[in-house]
Amino acid sequence: MSQDPFNKDHHLCTKLDEYHIDIPDFPMKSNRWERFINLLASPAKDPIDPLISTTGGLMLLKIAPIIGTAALALIQALIFL
């Protein structure tokens, strides 16, 4: 396991030795505050998206406020009569 497979090819070994990469030192584990901020900044799932994607759901979104308003008006008319 200690043998380097790139030592067999001299040309490849010289090409690989030409490149030097500096890897910056950064903390691998974030603290609680950063995790909390990432939680707040993460995108939320849209609850209306499944309704909008279908024709029946889109119609329901248009008709539901009208039916709700008519029901509230009917309840108020029955109470005050």
Secondary structure, DSSP 8 states (H G I E B T S, - for coil): ----GGGS-HHHHHHHHH---------SS--HHHHHHHHHHS----TTHHHHTSHHHHHHHHHHHHHHHHHHHHHHHHH--
